Amino acid sequence: MPAGYAFVADEFGEMTLLASKSRTTGLGVFPRLPATAPSASQYEDLEIHGHASLYSFTVIHPNPKSGLAPFVLAMADFPQEVRVLGRLECALTDVAIGMKLSCRPASDNASGFVFVPAAGAA
């Protein structure tokens, strides 16, 4: 898992991502600032969880020589007022602005987490 993408997964695979929140403005940033960052003392840890709402997305079309299929990069808004960028695993035809998303550990172990459509979300 890349540095900075600290998270905790529960027994159902739902994740809590770790971010930072400004002590002065209350604004959240993701990923969490490292303790060695010059401005670390101005931030406190923030856990982001629950269903996110898809704010924006783009479809990445890798070079055909790579053999990789197109995939979706998504920007999602969490209830804790933090916007997170990550890969969205679902059929391209099912992606819609405003859809509810959950996070789960990435199967490739390289990206840390992925977004997936939230089960049972309205």
Backbone as numpy.savetxt, mean C-alpha at the origin, in Angstrom:
# Nx Ny Nz CAx CAy CAz Cx Cy Cz
11.81 -8.51 2.22 10.96 -7.33 2.22 11.85 -6.10 2.22
11.54 -5.09 1.38 12.36 -3.90 1.32 12.34 -3.13 2.64
13.44 -2.45 2.92 13.52 -1.64 4.13 12.44 -0.57 4.10
11.82 -0.33 5.25 10.79 0.70 5.33 9.38 0.17 5.22
9.21 -1.00 4.63 7.87 -1.54 4.45 7.51 -2.47 5.60
7.64 -1.98 6.81 7.31 -2.80 7.97 5.80 -2.98 8.07
5.38 -4.17 8.38 3.96 -4.45 8.52 3.76 -5.63 9.44
2.54 -5.79 9.86 2.13 -6.94 10.66 0.92 -7.54 9.96
0.92 -8.85 9.77 -0.22 -9.54 9.16 -0.92 -10.35 10.24
-2.26 -10.29 10.24 -3.01 -11.08 11.22 -3.26 -12.50 10.69
-3.98 -13.30 11.46 -4.21 -14.70 11.08 -5.04 -14.86 9.82
-5.72 -13.79 9.37 -6.52 -13.85 8.14 -5.77 -13.28 6.95
-4.52 -12.87 7.15 -3.73 -12.31 6.06 -3.92 -10.82 5.88
-4.82 -10.20 6.68 -5.00 -8.75 6.60 -3.78 -8.08 7.21
-3.40 -6.95 6.66 -2.17 -6.31 7.08 -2.39 -4.95 7.72
-1.48 -4.61 8.59 -1.36 -3.28 9.14 -0.02 -2.76 8.66
-0.04 -1.71 7.84 1.20 -1.11 7.35 1.64 -0.05 8.35
2.95 0.15 8.45 3.48 1.13 9.37 3.92 2.38 8.61
3.36 3.51 9.02 3.64 4.79 8.39 4.13 5.75 9.47
4.26 7.01 9.13 4.63 8.05 10.08 3.63 9.18 9.99
3.43 9.86 11.12 2.49 10.98 11.19 3.22 12.19 11.77
3.11 13.33 11.09 3.75 14.55 11.56 3.14 14.98 12.88
3.99 15.29 13.85 3.52 15.77 15.16 2.93 17.18 15.07
3.33 17.95 14.05 2.83 19.33 13.93 1.64 19.46 13.01
1.65 18.77 11.87 0.55 18.93 10.90 -0.47 17.81 10.95
-0.08 16.65 11.52 -0.98 15.51 11.56 -1.02 14.73 10.25
-0.24 15.14 9.25 -0.24 14.46 7.96 0.56 13.16 8.03
0.02 12.13 7.41 0.68 10.83 7.38 1.51 10.67 6.13
2.62 9.91 6.26 3.47 9.58 5.12 3.78 8.09 5.15
3.89 7.51 3.97 4.23 6.10 3.83 5.32 5.99 2.79
6.34 5.18 3.05 6.53 4.31 4.20 6.98 5.08 5.43
7.06 4.38 6.55 7.48 4.97 7.81 8.89 5.53 7.67
9.09 6.70 8.27 10.42 7.30 8.27 11.36 6.47 9.15
12.57 6.24 8.69 13.51 5.50 9.55 13.94 6.35 10.73
14.30 5.72 11.82 14.72 6.43 13.03 15.95 7.29 12.77
16.71 6.98 11.74 17.92 7.75 11.43 17.66 8.96 10.54
16.42 9.15 10.10 16.09 10.31 9.26 16.28 11.59 10.07
16.80 12.65 9.45 17.02 13.90 10.18 15.74 14.46 10.82
14.60 14.21 10.23 13.35 14.76 10.76 12.55 13.74 11.57
13.14 12.60 11.91 12.42 11.53 12.60 11.78 11.99 13.90
12.41 12.91 14.62 11.85 13.37 15.89 10.56 14.16 15.72
10.28 14.59 14.50 9.07 15.36 14.22 7.89 14.46 13.84
8.12 13.15 13.84 7.09 12.20 13.43 6.89 11.13 14.51
5.69 10.58 14.53 5.38 9.44 15.39 4.89 8.31 14.51
4.97 7.09 15.01 4.51 5.93 14.24 3.00 5.97 14.08
2.55 5.49 12.94 1.12 5.43 12.63 0.84 4.08 11.98
-0.13 3.36 12.51 -0.56 2.10 11.90 -1.69 2.39 10.94
-1.55 1.92 9.70 -2.64 2.11 8.73 -3.22 0.74 8.39
-4.54 0.66 8.45 -5.22 -0.62 8.27 -6.65 -0.35 7.82
-7.35 -1.42 7.61 -8.73 -1.31 7.12 -8.75 -1.27 5.60
-9.92 -1.09 5.05 -10.06 -1.04 3.59 -9.64 0.33 3.08
-8.83 0.29 2.04 -8.42 1.51 1.36 -9.35 1.72 0.17
-9.41 2.94 -0.33 -10.21 3.27 -1.50 -9.26 3.61 -2.65
-9.48 3.00 -3.82 -8.61 3.25 -4.96 -8.77 4.69 -5.44
-7.69 5.47 -5.32 -7.68 6.88 -5.71 -7.32 7.03 -7.19
-6.29 6.31 -7.62 -5.81 6.41 -9.00 -5.04 5.14 -9.33
-4.84 4.88 -10.62 -4.05 3.72 -11.01 -3.50 3.92 -12.41
-2.51 3.12 -12.74 -1.97 3.06 -14.09 -1.63 1.61 -14.39
-1.72 1.25 -15.65 -1.36 -0.10 -16.09 0.04 -0.03 -16.69
0.92 -0.84 -16.14 2.30 -0.92 -16.62 2.38 -2.05 -17.64
2.93 -1.74 -18.81 3.12 -2.74 -19.86 4.62 -2.97 -20.03
5.16 -4.00 -19.36 6.60 -4.27 -19.47 6.99 -4.59 -20.91
8.25 -4.39 -21.20 8.77 -4.71 -22.52 8.43 -6.15 -22.86
7.92 -6.41 -24.06 7.56 -7.79 -24.43 8.71 -8.79 -24.26
9.94 -8.32 -24.42 11.09 -9.21 -24.27 11.24 -9.71 -22.83
10.64 -9.01 -21.87 10.76 -9.42 -20.47 9.90 -10.65 -20.17
8.85 -10.85 -20.96 7.95 -11.97 -20.72 6.96 -11.71 -19.59
6.99 -10.50 -19.03 6.08 -10.15 -17.94 4.75 -9.64 -18.47
3.68 -10.01 -17.79 2.34 -9.55 -18.16 2.12 -8.13 -17.65
1.21 -7.37 -18.29 0.86 -6.06 -17.75 0.36 -6.18 -16.31
0.60 -5.15 -15.52 0.14 -5.14 -14.13 -0.28 -3.73 -13.74
-0.99 -3.64 -12.62 -1.55 -2.37 -12.17 -0.77 -1.83 -10.98
-0.40 -0.54 -11.06 0.11 0.19 -9.90 -1.03 1.08 -9.43
-1.29 1.05 -8.13 -2.44 1.76 -7.58 -2.03 2.74 -6.49
-2.75 3.86 -6.42 -2.64 4.78 -5.29 -3.94 4.64 -4.53
-3.83 4.32 -3.24 -5.02 4.06 -2.45 -5.02 4.90 -1.18
-6.20 5.39 -0.82 -6.38 6.21 0.38 -6.91 5.34 1.51
-6.20 5.36 2.65 -6.62 4.64 3.84 -7.42 5.55 4.76
-8.24 4.96 5.65 -9.05 5.77 6.59 -8.20 6.68 7.48
-6.93 6.33 7.68 -6.06 7.14 8.53 -5.47 8.34 7.77
-6.03 8.62 6.60 -5.63 9.76 5.75 -4.19 9.66 5.27
-3.81 8.46 4.85 -2.50 8.22 4.26 -2.74 7.61 2.88
-2.04 8.14 1.89 -2.12 7.61 0.52 -0.91 6.72 0.28
-1.16 5.51 -0.23 -0.10 4.51 -0.40 -0.07 4.05 -1.86
1.15 3.93 -2.39 1.37 3.42 -3.74 1.78 1.96 -3.64
1.16 1.10 -4.44 1.53 -0.31 -4.44 0.95 -1.03 -5.63
1.37 -2.25 -5.80 0.88 -3.09 -6.89 -0.51 -3.62 -6.53
-1.41 -3.64 -7.51 -2.76 -4.16 -7.32 -2.89 -5.46 -8.09
-3.21 -6.52 -7.39 -3.39 -7.83 -8.02 -4.86 -8.09 -8.25
-5.29 -7.88 -9.48 -6.64 -8.24 -9.91 -6.69 -8.11 -11.43
-7.74 -8.62 -12.03 -7.90 -8.54 -13.48 -7.98 -7.07 -13.90
-7.31 -6.73 -14.97 -7.31 -5.34 -15.45 -8.72 -4.82 -15.69
-9.60 -5.69 -16.12 -10.98 -5.27 -16.42 -11.80 -5.00 -15.16
-11.31 -5.43 -13.99 -12.04 -5.25 -12.74 -11.63 -3.99 -11.97
-10.62 -3.28 -12.44 -10.12 -2.11 -11.73 -11.06 -0.93 -11.93
-11.44 -0.27 -10.83 -12.34 0.89 -10.90 -12.01 1.87 -9.78
-11.93 3.14 -10.13 -11.70 4.18 -9.12 -12.76 4.04 -8.03
-12.33 4.14 -6.78 -13.26 4.04 -5.65 -13.44 2.63 -5.11
-12.95 1.61 -5.84 -13.11 0.25 -5.34 -12.37 0.10 -4.01
-12.88 -0.78 -3.15 -12.28 -1.01 -1.84 -11.17 -2.05 -1.96
-10.06 -1.77 -1.28 -8.89 -2.63 -1.36 -8.43 -3.05 0.03
-7.80 -4.20 0.09 -7.11 -4.68 1.28 -5.66 -4.90 0.91
-4.81 -5.05 1.91 -3.40 -5.38 1.69 -3.16 -6.80 2.16
-2.21 -7.45 1.50 -1.77 -8.76 1.96 -0.29 -8.89 1.61
0.41 -9.81 2.26 1.83 -9.99 1.94 2.00 -10.38 0.48
3.02 -9.84 -0.15 3.31 -10.17 -1.55 3.88 -11.58 -1.64
3.46 -12.32 -2.64 3.93 -13.70 -2.80 5.39 -13.73 -3.27
5.84 -12.65 -3.91 7.23 -12.65 -4.42 8.24 -12.24 -3.35
7.76 -11.77 -2.19 8.61 -11.38 -1.07 9.54 -10.21 -1.39
9.44 -9.63 -2.59 10.31 -8.52 -2.96 9.67 -7.18 -2.68
8.37 -7.10 -2.85 7.70 -5.82 -2.70 7.05 -5.64 -1.33
7.04 -6.67 -0.51 6.49 -6.55 0.84 5.00 -6.77 0.92
4.21 -6.01 0.15 2.77 -6.14 0.19 2.18 -5.86 -1.18
0.95 -6.25 -1.36 0.18 -5.94 -2.57 -1.23 -5.56 -2.15
-1.89 -4.80 -2.99 -3.31 -4.54 -2.82 -4.09 -5.64 -3.53
-5.24 -5.98 -2.96 -6.18 -6.90 -3.60 -7.59 -6.34 -3.36
-8.55 -6.66 -4.23 -9.93 -6.21 -3.96 -10.37 -6.74 -2.60
-11.01 -5.87 -1.82 -11.47 -6.24 -0.48 -12.63 -7.21 -0.58
-12.55 -8.30 0.14 -13.64 -9.28 0.16 -14.82 -8.70 0.91
-15.99 -8.76 0.30 -17.21 -8.33 0.96 -17.36 -6.83 1.15
-16.48 -6.05 0.55 -16.59 -4.59 0.70 -17.64 -4.06 -0.24
-18.41 -3.09 0.27 -19.45 -2.49 -0.57 -18.91 -1.32 -1.32
